[in-house]
Amino acid sequence: MFKALSDFFDSYGNMLISSIFIHLKFVFISVAIGFIIAFILGILLSRVPKLSVILIPILSIFQTIPGLVFIGVLFLYLGIKDITVIIALAIYAIFPILKNTYVGLISVDKKIIEAAQGCGMNPFQVLWKIEIPLAMPSIISGLRMSTIYTVSWAVLAAMIGLGGLGEFVYRGIETNNTTLILGGAIPSAIIAILLGYLIDKVQYHFTPRGLRKEP
């Protein structure tokens, strides 16, 4: 086993390190874009709940489109560019964050909001100082879900020749090489676990003290 690992790293070590960085680049950029869009949309929809009944189901349709098909369609229009993958991944990243942001905000106890308004807070202050902090556990939970999903979806970048850990997976499938498949799958799983753990720590930090669940 150790010899197989040694042989793998001798042959693919540099490629693996490069692929990990490419994979992380796609994940971080896509999730960051998705988070900004979803966070703003979630706030806007929480102000107009009737609109959310129409818009959220429409946006959820994108989640049902296979990633392979979506990236393939974008590839036809945009070509082999990083932006092709980033747009696709960012769109997939939006929905979990949007849904959790919206649910978190509308779930804030109305009595707390009324009390804040009674203290003289304007709508922006109520949103920024009361609603968002109380909704933060739900928002970051959506971010966690979105990040983990995006780590797996980023494997599709290799489909159009843009690298990442998916390159090992696709090469392994084409050559029936289990070692190469695992060489892409295992690092992807480790990245997902580590990022999930880091986001859990962020969630704990941003959760109001009274709502924290002690580890």
N, C-alpha and C positions, 0 to 999 in steps of 0.2 A: 504493500500500500504506500509506504513512504517513498519507495523507488518510483512508483507511478506519479506521485505528487511532485517529486523532484524532477522527473522527466517533463511533466506538464509545465512547471514553472521555467525550466530551462528553455523549452520550446516557445512558450506563450506568455512568459512573465511580463515582458515589456508591453505586449499587446493587451494583456489583462489590465494593467495599471492605466493605460491610455483609455481603454474601453470604460473603466469605472468612472474616470473623470468626465468623459463624454456623456455617460449615462446620468451622472449627477447634474451636469450642466442642463440637460433637457428637463430633468425633474424640477430643479430649483427655479429655473426661469418660468416654466409652464405653471407651476403651482403658485408662484408669486403673482403672475398675471391673473390667473384664475381667482386667487384670493381677493385681489383688489376689485375685480369686476363683481365677484359674488358678494363681497361685503357691502359694496355700494348698492347693488341691486336688492340685497336682503333688507337693507335699511329702508329703501324706497318702497318696497313691497309691504313692509310692515306698517307703513303709513297709509297704504291703500290696500287693505286685505282683500277687497273684492277683485282687484286686478290680479292678485296672486293666484286666485282660483283658475284663471285663464292661462297666465304666463308660466307658472311652475310646471303644469303638465306638458306644455309645449316644449319647455327646455329639457324636461326629463326624456323626451323622445330621443334626443341626441345620445343618451346613455344606452339606448337599445340598438344603435347602429354599431355593428362590429368595427373595432379599431382598424382592422385590416382594410375594410372597405373605405372607411373615412379617410385614412391616410392615402390610400390609393387614388381617391377622387381628388384630394388636394394636390397630390403629386402631378396629376394631369394638367393642373392649372398653374402650379407654382414651380414645379421641377424639383431637382435634387438640391434643396436648400434647407438649412436649419429651421427657417421660419415655417416650413411645411409641417415639420414634426411639432414645433412649439405651438402653432395654432391648434392643431388637432388635440394635443395633450392639454392645452389650456382650456379648451372647450369642455373636455371630459372632466377636468378638475373643478369646473365651476359648480356643477349641480350639488354635490354633497355639502360644499361650504354654503352655497346659497340657501339650500333647504334648512340646514342647521342654524344659520344666522336668522332666517325668517322665524323659524319655530322658537328659537331662543328669545327673540325680541318680543314676540306676541305672547309669550308665556310669562313675562314679567308681571308680577302681581299688580293689578290696577290700583289697589289701595296705596301701594308704595309710590306709584307715579302721582296719584292725587295728593299724597302727603308732600312730595317734592314740589309740586305746583303750588301747594298751599304755603310753602316756605318762600315763595317768590321766584322759583327757578323758571327760566324761559324754556321753550320746547327743545332748543339745542342743548342747554345745560342738563335737562332731564335725560335726553338721549345719551349724552357723553358721560355724565357722572353717575347715572342710575341704571338706565336700560342696558347699555353696552357692557358695563362691568358684570351685571347680573346674568347677562346672556353669554358671557365669555366662555364658560365651560362648554356650552353647546356649540359655539362658534369654533372653538379649538378642536372639539371632537370631530366636527366636519372637516377641519383642516387635516387632522390625523388620517381620517378615512381617505380623503382626496390624495394625500401624499403617498400613502401605501398603494392605492390603486395606480397612481401615476408611475411609480417605480416599475410595476409590472407592465403597464402600457408602453413605457419607453423602450421596451424590447423591440417594438415594431419599427423603431428608427432604422434598424439594420435592413429592413425589408426594402428600403429605397437607397441603400448604400451609404447611410450616414453614421454607421458604427454604433458604439454602445455595446452593452453586454449581450444584446440580441444577436450580434454577429457570431458569437460562440454557439448560441442555440441553433441558428439557421445552418451554420456550417456543419454542426454535429448531426442535424437531421438529414442534410443532403448526403453526408458521407457515412451515415449510420454509426457515428462515433459518440458513444455514451459519455466519454470523458469530456468532450467538448461541450455537450449539452449541459452537463453538470457544472462545467467551468463558467457557463453563463448564468445558469439557474441559481446556484448556491450563493454567489456574490449578490445577486439581485435580492434573494431572500434575506441575506444578512443586512443589506442596506435598508430594506423595508423594516426589519426589526429594530435596527439602531435609530432610524428616523422616527419610528413610532414611539420608542422610548424617550427620545429627546423632546418630542412634542408633548408627551405625557408630563414631563418635567415643566415645560412651558405652561401647560394647562394648570398644573398645581400652583405655579407662581402667580398666574393671573386670576385665579379663582378667589373671590372675596373670602376672607378668613373664616367667616361663619358657614360657608358652603363647602369648605375643603374637606376631602376625605383623607384622613391621615394614612400614610403608607404603612 
